[in-house]
Amino acid sequence: MSIGGIDNSKIEAMVAQLKAAAARAQGVASPLQQPPAAPVDKPGFADALKASLDQVNSAQQKSEQLSRDFMLGDDKVSLSDMMISMQKASISLQTTVQVRNKLVSAYHDIMNMQI
């Protein structure tokens, strides 16, 4: 601290007092004592993976149901609807398998890295 100069701790204390006074004027108890914000629930990798697998599963089940209904002779189900549904389910399953293969490959690459 220099003679005749202002100490930094005094400046910081005055700034804190000014902020507290401004907060009281706005109705907040203290800027340092504000209620904590509610935690934001961020979707994780596991949630995204589960949602994707559920979507593939529902496509498979829909395809199976349409196929069953068509074989039982339901007039509401056409051959084209059944075939399109089967192709969508097949493509979504193949995509899921390819993503899984890429994830396993990336895992092996990371595990084989030298530190």
ChimeraX attribute file (.defattr): number of C-alpha atoms within 10 A of each C-alpha:
attribute: neighborCount
match mode: 1-to-1
recipient: residues
	/A:1	7
	/A:2	6
	/A:3	6
	/A:4	6
	/A:5	7
	/A:6	10
	/A:7	11
	/A:8	10
	/A:9	9
	/A:10	10
	/A:11	11
	/A:12	11
	/A:13	11
	/A:14	12
	/A:15	12
	/A:16	15
	/A:17	13
	/A:18	12
	/A:19	15
	/A:20	18
	/A:21	16
	/A:22	15
	/A:23	16
	/A:24	13
	/A:25	10
	/A:26	10
	/A:27	9
	/A:28	15
	/A:29	15
	/A:30	17
	/A:31	14
	/A:32	11
	/A:33	9
	/A:34	10
	/A:35	10
	/A:36	6
	/A:37	6
	/A:38	6
	/A:39	6
	/A:40	6
	/A:41	6
	/A:42	7
	/A:43	8
	/A:44	8
	/A:45	9
	/A:46	9
	/A:47	11
	/A:48	11
	/A:49	12
	/A:50	11
	/A:51	12
	/A:52	14
	/A:53	15
	/A:54	12
	/A:55	15
	/A:56	21
	/A:57	15
	/A:58	13
	/A:59	21
	/A:60	19
	/A:61	15
	/A:62	16
	/A:63	22
	/A:64	16
	/A:65	14
	/A:66	21
	/A:67	21
	/A:68	14
	/A:69	16
	/A:70	17
	/A:71	11
	/A:72	9
	/A:73	11
	/A:74	12
	/A:75	8
	/A:76	9
	/A:77	15
	/A:78	14
	/A:79	12
	/A:80	9
	/A:81	15
	/A:82	19
	/A:83	14
	/A:84	12
	/A:85	21
	/A:86	20
	/A:87	15
	/A:88	15
	/A:89	22
	/A:90	16
	/A:91	14
	/A:92	19
	/A:93	18
	/A:94	13
	/A:95	13
	/A:96	16
	/A:97	12
	/A:98	12
	/A:99	12
	/A:100	12
	/A:101	12
	/A:102	12
	/A:103	12
	/A:104	12
	/A:105	12
	/A:106	12
	/A:107	11
	/A:108	11
	/A:109	10
	/A:110	10
	/A:111	10
	/A:112	9
	/A:113	7
	/A:114	5
	/A:115	4
